[in-house]
Amino acid sequence: MVSKRLSREAGHRRKFLAIIDDTPECERAVAYASHRAKNTGGGVVLLYVIEPGDFQHWLGVEKIMREEAIAAASAALDGSARKVRETIGIEPEMVVREGKPAEQIHQLIEDDQDIAILVLAAGAGKEGPGPLVTSIAGKGAAFPIPVTVVPQNLSDEDLESLA
């Protein structure tokens, strides 16, 4: 169960959450979420989740690996945010979390009661739609808010007309 969404109350606005990762389709999710946010007077939140990795080395190595992961996350978020600013003209919120992606998405949704829609993009490759889309496709482990799944192969014009 998710806490009550506040996005329709005075002083709040609906936010669209897009996940930044290394998949080629994440750019499509960001573009759609940003267009929807602009067209509806909302906001966009970009989340990068640093997955738990092999950080359990010697203390010095663990610290360096974590710093490198945070730097990579910041660079990815900065690049996506710059595109949003330049093409859409809105300022996105950027969040970095560490943990399992689905858990961190759920936690951010719980923490920010203005997030009302999760936007994911489905990959068009033979590997399948992607891990997050796959996780909601046939299971009861769905996210606690509506999820919009954007096909990776939509053009910019198509995204704009649909948003």
N, C-alpha and C positions, 0 to 999 in steps of 0.2 A: 504494500500500500504506500502510496506517495502522499506527502503532505499537500494540503490545499494549494493550488496555484494562485498566485496573487496578480498575475499579469493583466487582469481586467479591472483591478481596483485602482482608485486614484493614487497617483504618484508612482505607478508601476507601468511596465510595458512588456509585451510578450517578446520573449527571446527565442531564437532558433539556435540550436546547438549543433555544430558540425565538428567532426573528429578529424584531426590532422594526424596523418600517419604516412608511411612510405608507399602506400598503394597509389597507382596512377589515377584511380577513380575519386580519390578524396577531393581533388580540385573541383570536380563537378558538384559534389555535395556543398562545398563552400560557396560556389557560385550561386547555386539555387537558394541556399539559406540566406545569402546576402541580398539577393534580389527580392525574396519574400519579405525580409526584414525591412528593406527600403520601401517596398510597395505597400506595406501595412503599418508603417510607423513604428516598427519594432526594432529590436537589436539582434546582434549575432554574437555568439560565444564560440570561440575556437578552443578546442581542448586537445592537448597532446598528452598521451599517457606513456610514461616511461615504464616499460614492462620489467618486472623483476627478472634480473638476469644473473649472470655469474659474478655478482658483486661480492661473493663470499670468499674473497682471496685475502691475502695479507692486508692489513689495515691501510697501508699506503696505496696499494694497487686498487683496492676497493674505492678509496676516495677519488683517485684519478679517473677511474671508470665512471663513477657517478657524475663527476664534474663534466666529463666529456659527453655523457648522455644528456645532461641538462643543457649544455651548450648546443648540442644538435637539436634538441627540442625547441630551444629559443630561436635558433636560426630558421627552423621549419615554420614556426608560428609567425616570426617576423616576415618571412617571404609571403605567406598566405595573407597576413594582415595588410601588407603593402599592396597586394593585388586588389583586395577588397576596397581599400582607400582610393586607389587610382581608378578602378573600373566602376565601382558602385557609389563611392563618395560617402561612405559611413565608416565610423570608427568601431572596429570589433573589440570585444573583450578577449583577452588571451589568458588561458589557464594551463599550467603544467601540473600534472599529478603523477605519482609513482605508485604502481600496483598493477593488478589485472584490469585490462580495459573495461570489461563489462561492469565490474565492481566500482571502478572509479567514475564511470558514466552515471551509474545509479546514485552514487554518493553526491556528485555535482548537482544532479537533478534535485536531490533532497535538500542540498545546501542552498541552492538558488531557486526560490519559489517563483521567479519570473520565467524560468525556462519552461516552455510549454510544448515545444515540438523538437524532436530529434531528427536531423536530416542525415541520412546515410546514402552512399552511392553504391550501386551494384556493378561490379566489374563485368566486362564483356568477354574476358578471356576464358580459355578452356579450364583454368584453375577453379572457376566458379565465381559466385558473386562477391566473395570476400568473407573474412571471418565474422565480422559484426552482423552482416546481413544474414549469413548462415545461422548465426546464433538465435535469430528471432524468427527464422523462416518456418520452423515446424515444431517449435517447443513452447512450453508454457513459461519459459524463462524470458519472456518479452520485457521490454522496457515499460516503465510505469506511465509513460506519456505517449501520445500519438507519434508514430514514426513515419516519415516520408522517405521512400526509397527512390532515388533518382538513377535512371539508367546512365551508365558511363558514356554511351555513344550519342547523347543529346548534344546538339550544337549550341553555341552561345545564344543564337537567335531563338532556338526552341526553348532553352531555359528561361530566357526573358519573357517569352510569350506565355509560358506556363506559370511563372511566378507571379 
